[in-house]
């Protein structure tokens, strides 16, 4: 079946309209972020999620304002930033709600830092790297 040529631009406009609404939709929020995930996190982890999302929202707000100044700014925002903005906003909202339920103060608690690996722990091996050093020199 052949699609009429006038239907293609209309389909594109519909897609842009849906993308433009992504930042304001609670349905899209719930699809991008699992709200119950934040209930499994401890206070320092919730703080890290909240603060990371807050920083990302500030960054995306600046990018959206800059893009909105130029011609086609609304289209650029819809295509480039709205979905990520909605995800960061949902992360901030749900991490703050979970923190409130647990009695955490996301503004004052320092975020979780990366934990050092225990002695002798190594990261993933590169392709072709052999196990001899880890196995005490036993050859395969």
Buried (B, 14 or more C-beta within 10 A) or exposed (E): EEEEEEEEEEEEEEEBEEBBBBBEBEEBBEEBBEBEEBEEBEBBBBBBBBBBBBEBBEBBEEBBEEBEEEEEBBEBBBBBBBBBBBBBBBBBBBBBBBBEEEEBEBEEBEBBEEEEEEEEEEEEEEEEEEEEEEEEEEEE
